[in-house]
């Protein structure tokens, strides 16, 4: 890349959505490469079971249930204090997409769900902002570059979310080496974009199974005629509002969105203490009421573990946090 490339990396502004396994690897590689500004958006907190693959975190982060965005920013500052890392422990939704994805030159996908990816795709296509899709399940990894106005977008390739990816995610887990492979490929493409090597960018959907060694590429050089997003410019995911609670991938849990409810952790700790074990730090409050575990964030968002039923999660939230 030379000094000019390194200068461009230092001036670059990148958003990473999702900081689990893929996001950890993306953020780590870009931060060590000297990308000057990283915005890390993640709605989740660190748990011991994450440590098999989420390489920015350690056991102390899990013991504190630190939000992943916060833990990632801390770890990155420890190895590169010269760059700016801006953590957001929040869920990317249509309401906050312009705030969270604006004022960057590139968006990277570290999410685990198609709902968020379609939202990223709508925002990026509407703003003509490049983004890189990256996903993995089991030993299988897949990635594509989306260059609005040039290549196909995510909705060109997957008009609807691919069911196989959604259904297997819960049960099959992910091999850490498959994640790091796809993150390495996506990071390299990001670097090419940042330093201006556009003719070196891959214009295919690349898939690789590290266990069977099967790999394939499908051309993404042209948008699909009639694509809802990039051709008809119908941004349904960006316009979506009032989304229902989402069941989260890989866990027996439900997330409740309550963005208009600032929470006073001290007050709620006093209120919940008679009903179970409560503990909180600056970023997160945890409440155990067998068989449920409720994790509450300062903006009122909650993750309720111990059920996949949104109705049960809603009623627990109403009872212990407020209706
Ligand atoms: Zn498209």
Boltz pocket constraint, residues with backbone or C-beta under 6 A from the ligand:
constraints:
  - pocket:
      binder: B
      contacts: [[A, 151], [A, 152], [A, 153], [A, 154], [A, 155], [A, 156], [A, 157], [A, 223], [A, 224], [A, 227], [A, 228], [A, 229], [A, 230], [A, 231]]
      max_distance: 6.0
